[in-house]
Amino acid sequence: MVMILGIGTDLCNIERIEATLARFGDRFRNRVFTEREQHKAEGRPHAIAATYAKRWAAKEACSKALGTGLKMGIAWKDMSVTNLRTGQPVMHVSGWAADRLAGMTPPGHDALIHVTLTDDHPWAQAFVVIEARPRGQSQAAVAAR
């Protein structure tokens, strides 16, 4: 049986992230974003702040889906977003976030984190759903039911 373990969403103001980048620069980037996330954002010269804002929102949404927010030990870099070649965003967790996810996942299940990102200046939004799927059950088998 597939089940939802957590849902989270966040809305982030792109102009606020742009101002934070201008004020704190690398100090902010290095505290919150992985090298890969920074490379992605900096490689989009017309959308740097929007790219960071979407990833900020994704981290906030993921921490909410994990049921903790950012107050219970999750570090910003414990959550990161990459993209498949198709552009689809993928959420990765490590450290305390991965431990929390493992603790939420029922025995015999694998956890899947679904994330979607969007922006429409001045807003960036992310939505995260954490799903538990019986181990060894493919997405196609779930969809066929």
Phi and psi in degrees as GROMACS dihedral restraints (atoms count N, CA, C in turn):
[ dihedral_restraints ]
;  ai    aj    ak    al  type     phi  dphi    fc
    3     4     5     6     1   -80.9    20    10
    4     5     6     7     1   138.6    20    10
    6     7     8     9     1  -141.0    20    10
    7     8     9    10     1   152.8    20    10
    9    10    11    12     1   -89.0    20    10
   10    11    12    13     1   125.7    20    10
   12    13    14    15     1   -95.5    20    10
   13    14    15    16     1   -28.3    20    10
   15    16    17    18     1  -169.2    20    10
   16    17    18    19     1   152.9    20    10
   18    19    20    21     1  -135.2    20    10
   19    20    21    22     1   138.1    20    10
   21    22    23    24     1  -147.6    20    10
   22    23    24    25     1   149.7    20    10
   24    25    26    27     1  -142.0    20    10
   25    26    27    28     1   156.5    20    10
   27    28    29    30     1  -153.5    20    10
   28    29    30    31     1   147.0    20    10
   30    31    32    33     1  -119.2    20    10
   31    32    33    34     1   129.6    20    10
   33    34    35    36     1  -127.9    20    10
   34    35    36    37     1   137.8    20    10
   36    37    38    39     1   -83.7    20    10
   37    38    39    40     1   118.9    20    10
   39    40    41    42     1   -62.1    20    10
   40    41    42    43     1   -38.9    20    10
   42    43    44    45     1   -65.2    20    10
   43    44    45    46     1   -32.7    20    10
   45    46    47    48     1   -66.0    20    10
   46    47    48    49     1   -42.4    20    10
   48    49    50    51     1   -65.7    20    10
   49    50    51    52     1   -41.0    20    10
   51    52    53    54     1   -60.0    20    10
   52    53    54    55     1   -42.9    20    10
   54    55    56    57     1   -66.9    20    10
   55    56    57    58     1   -38.3    20    10
   57    58    59    60     1   -66.1    20    10
   58    59    60    61     1   -40.8    20    10
   60    61    62    63     1   -62.4    20    10
   61    62    63    64     1   -42.0    20    10
   63    64    65    66     1   -65.6    20    10
   64    65    66    67     1   -37.3    20    10
   66    67    68    69     1   -79.5    20    10
   67    68    69    70     1   -44.2    20    10
   69    70    71    72     1  -110.5    20    10
   70    71    72    73     1   -15.5    20    10
   72    73    74    75     1    50.9    20    10
   73    74    75    76     1  -127.2    20    10
   75    76    77    78     1   -61.9    20    10
   76    77    78    79     1   -30.4    20    10
   78    79    80    81     1   -59.1    20    10
   79    80    81    82     1   -44.2    20    10
   81    82    83    84     1   -69.5    20    10
   82    83    84    85     1   -50.6    20    10
   84    85    86    87     1   -54.1    20    10
   85    86    87    88     1   -48.6    20    10
   87    88    89    90     1   -72.9    20    10
   88    89    90    91     1   -24.3    20    10
   90    91    92    93     1   -78.9    20    10
   91    92    93    94     1   -33.0    20    10
   93    94    95    96     1  -105.2    20    10
   94    95    96    97     1   -35.9    20    10
   96    97    98    99     1  -115.7    20    10
   97    98    99   100     1   142.5    20    10
   99   100   101   102     1   -71.1    20    10
  100   101   102   103     1   164.8    20    10
  102   103   104   105     1   -57.8    20    10
  103   104   105   106     1   -40.3    20    10
  105   106   107   108     1   -65.3    20    10
  106   107   108   109     1   -40.3    20    10
  108   109   110   111     1   -65.5    20    10
  109   110   111   112     1   -40.1    20    10
  111   112   113   114     1   -63.9    20    10
  112   113   114   115     1   -42.9    20    10
  114   115   116   117     1   -59.6    20    10
  115   116   117   118     1   -43.5    20    10
  117   118   119   120     1   -60.7    20    10
  118   119   120   121     1   -49.9    20    10
  120   121   122   123     1   -64.8    20    10
  121   122   123   124     1   -46.3    20    10
  123   124   125   126     1   -69.1    20    10
  124   125   126   127     1   -20.2    20    10
  126   127   128   129     1   -82.2    20    10
  127   128   129   130     1     1.6    20    10
  129   130   131   132     1  -119.2    20    10
  130   131   132   133     1    74.6    20    10
  132   133   134   135     1   -56.6    20    10
  133   134   135   136     1   -25.9    20    10
  135   136   137   138     1   -94.6    20    10
  136   137   138   139     1    -0.9    20    10
  138   139   140   141     1  -143.3    20    10
  139   140   141   142     1    32.5    20    10
  141   142   143   144     1   -59.6    20    10
  142   143   144   145     1   -55.2    20    10
  144   145   146   147     1   -63.0    20    10
  145   146   147   148     1   -39.7    20    10
  147   148   149   150     1   -64.1    20    10
  148   149   150   151     1   -38.8    20    10
  150   151   152   153     1   -65.9    20    10
  151   152   153   154     1   -44.6    20    10
  153   154   155   156     1   -63.4    20    10
  154   155   156   157     1   -41.7    20    10
  156   157   158   159     1   -62.1    20    10
  157   158   159   160     1   -41.0    20    10
  159   160   161   162     1   -63.9    20    10
  160   161   162   163     1   -39.8    20    10
  162   163   164   165     1   -71.4    20    10
  163   164   165   166     1   -36.1    20    10
  165   166   167   168     1   -58.8    20    10
  166   167   168   169     1   -49.6    20    10
  168   169   170   171     1   -61.0    20    10
  169   170   171   172     1   -38.9    20    10
  171   172   173   174     1   -63.9    20    10
  172   173   174   175     1   -40.1    20    10
  174   175   176   177     1   -66.3    20    10
  175   176   177   178     1   -42.7    20    10
  177   178   179   180     1   -61.7    20    10
  178   179   180   181     1   -46.5    20    10
  180   181   182   183     1   -63.6    20    10
  181   182   183   184     1   -39.9    20    10
  183   184   185   186     1   -65.0    20    10
  184   185   186   187     1   -42.9    20    10
  186   187   188   189     1   -63.5    20    10
  187   188   189   190     1   -34.4    20    10
  189   190   191   192     1   -69.5    20    10
  190   191   192   193     1   -41.1    20    10
  192   193   194   195     1   -64.6    20    10
  193   194   195   196     1   -30.8    20    10
  195   196   197   198     1   -75.5    20    10
  196   197   198   199     1    -7.7    20    10
  198   199   200   201     1    81.3    20    10
  199   200   201   202     1    18.4    20    10
  201   202   203   204     1  -122.4    20    10
  202   203   204   205     1   -25.6    20    10
  204   205   206   207     1    65.2    20    10
  205   206   207   208     1  -167.4    20    10
  207   208   209   210     1   -96.8    20    10
  208   209   210   211     1    17.3    20    10
  210   211   212   213     1   -96.9    20    10
  211   212   213   214     1   -16.4    20    10
  213   214   215   216     1  -103.0    20    10
  214   215   216   217     1    29.5    20    10
  216   217   218   219     1   107.8    20    10
  217   218   219   220     1    -7.9    20    10
  219   220   221   222     1   -75.0    20    10
  220   221   222   223     1   129.2    20    10
  222   223   224   225     1   -91.1    20    10
  223   224   225   226     1   151.4    20    10
  225   226   227   228     1   -52.6    20    10
  226   227   228   229     1   -42.6    20    10
  228   229   230   231     1   -79.0    20    10
  229   230   231   232     1    -3.1    20    10
  231   232   233   234     1   -72.0    20    10
  232   233   234   235     1   -10.5    20    10
  234   235   236   237     1  -128.8    20    10
  235   236   237   238     1   133.5    20    10
  237   238   239   240     1  -147.1    20    10
  238   239   240   241     1   154.6    20    10
  240   241   242   243     1  -118.3    20    10
  241   242   243   244     1   129.9    20    10
  243   244   245   246     1  -121.4    20    10
  244   245   246   247     1   179.7    20    10
  246   247   248   249     1  -129.7    20    10
  247   248   249   250     1   140.6    20    10
  249   250   251   252     1   -70.3    20    10
  250   251   252   253     1   168.8    20    10
  252   253   254   255     1   -58.5    20    10
  253   254   255   256     1   -27.1    20    10
  255   256   257   258     1   -76.1    20    10
  256   257   258   259     1   -10.4    20    10
  258   259   260   261     1    99.8    20    10
  259   260   261   262     1   -13.7    20    10
  261   262   263   264     1   -60.3    20    10
  262   263   264   265     1   128.9    20    10
  264   265   266   267     1   -75.4    20    10
  265   266   267   268     1   148.2    20    10
  267   268   269   270     1  -132.1    20    10
  268   269   270   271     1   129.6    20    10
  270   271   272   273     1   -93.3    20    10
  271   272   273   274     1   133.3    20    10
  273   274   275   276     1  -117.9    20    10
  274   275   276   277     1   141.7    20    10
  276   277   278   279     1  -125.3    20    10
  277   278   279   280     1   148.4    20    10
  279   280   281   282     1  -145.9    20    10
  280   281   282   283     1   178.8    20    10
  282   283   284   285     1    54.5    20    10
  283   284   285   286     1  -136.5    20    10
  285   286   287   288     1   -63.0    20    10
  286   287   288   289     1   -35.0    20    10
  288   289   290   291     1   -63.4    20    10
  289   290   291   292     1   -41.4    20    10
  291   292   293   294     1   -66.5    20    10
  292   293   294   295     1   -38.8    20    10
  294   295   296   297     1   -63.2    20    10
  295   296   297   298     1   -44.0    20    10
  297   298   299   300     1   -62.3    20    10
  298   299   300   301     1   -44.0    20    10
  300   301   302   303     1   -61.8    20    10
  301   302   303   304     1   -44.1    20    10
  303   304   305   306     1   -61.3    20    10
  304   305   306   307     1   -39.3    20    10
  306   307   308   309     1   -68.8    20    10
  307   308   309   310     1   -26.2    20    10
  309   310   311   312     1   -84.7    20    10
  310   311   312   313     1   -19.8    20    10
  312   313   314   315     1   -83.6    20    10
  313   314   315   316     1   123.1    20    10
  315   316   317   318     1   -62.9    20    10
  316   317   318   319     1   150.2    20    10
  318   319   320   321     1   -55.3    20    10
  319   320   321   322     1   141.8    20    10
  321   322   323   324     1    79.7    20    10
  322   323   324   325     1     9.2    20    10
  324   325   326   327     1  -123.6    20    10
  325   326   327   328     1   156.1    20    10
  327   328   329   330     1  -110.8    20    10
  328   329   330   331     1   141.2    20    10
  330   331   332   333     1   -93.5    20    10
  331   332   333   334     1   137.7    20    10
  333   334   335   336     1  -122.9    20    10
  334   335   336   337     1   132.7    20    10
  336   337   338   339     1  -106.6    20    10
  337   338   339   340     1   119.6    20    10
  339   340   341   342     1  -102.0    20    10
  340   341   342   343     1   135.0    20    10
  342   343   344   345     1  -137.4    20    10
  343   344   345   346     1   140.1    20    10
  345   346   347   348     1  -131.5    20    10
  346   347   348   349     1   142.9    20    10
  348   349   350   351     1  -127.0    20    10
  349   350   351   352     1   147.3    20    10
  351   352   353   354     1  -153.1    20    10
  352   353   354   355     1   157.1    20    10
  354   355   356   357     1  -147.0    20    10
  355   356   357   358     1   147.1    20    10
  357   358   359   360     1  -148.3    20    10
  358   359   360   361     1    99.3    20    10
  360   361   362   363     1   -43.9    20    10
  361   362   363   364     1   127.8    20    10
  363   364   365   366     1  -100.3    20    10
  364   365   366   367     1    20.9    20    10
  366   367   368   369     1  -114.5    20    10
  367   368   369   370     1   144.7    20    10
  369   370   371   372     1  -126.2    20    10
  370   371   372   373     1   141.6    20    10
  372   373   374   375     1  -136.9    20    10
  373   374   375   376     1   147.8    20    10
  375   376   377   378     1  -135.6    20    10
  376   377   378   379     1   148.6    20    10
  378   379   380   381     1  -134.5    20    10
  379   380   381   382     1   130.7    20    10
  381   382   383   384     1  -125.8    20    10
  382   383   384   385     1   133.9    20    10
  384   385   386   387     1  -125.4    20    10
  385   386   387   388     1   128.6    20    10
  387   388   389   390     1  -105.5    20    10
  388   389   390   391     1   123.5    20    10
  390   391   392   393     1  -115.8    20    10
  391   392   393   394     1   142.9    20    10
  393   394   395   396     1  -109.3    20    10
  394   395   396   397     1   127.7    20    10
  396   397   398   399     1  -123.8    20    10
  397   398   399   400     1   136.9    20    10
  399   400   401   402     1   -51.7    20    10
  400   401   402   403     1   133.2    20    10
  402   403   404   405     1   -53.7    20    10
  403   404   405   406     1   133.8    20    10
  405   406   407   408     1    85.3    20    10
  406   407   408   409     1    -2.8    20    10
  408   409   410   411     1   -91.5    20    10
  409   410   411   412     1   122.4    20    10
  411   412   413   414     1   -78.9    20    10
  412   413   414   415     1   162.1    20    10
  414   415   416   417     1   -62.5    20    10
  415   416   417   418     1   -37.1    20    10
  417   418   419   420     1   -63.4    20    10
  418   419   420   421     1   -39.4    20    10
  420   421   422   423     1   -66.3    20    10
  421   422   423   424     1   -38.0    20    10
  423   424   425   426     1   -66.1    20    10
  424   425   426   427     1   -43.8    20    10
  426   427   428   429     1   -66.0    20    10
  427   428   429   430     1   -28.2    20    10
  429   430   431   432     1   -74.7    20    10
  430   431   432   433     1   -16.1    20    10
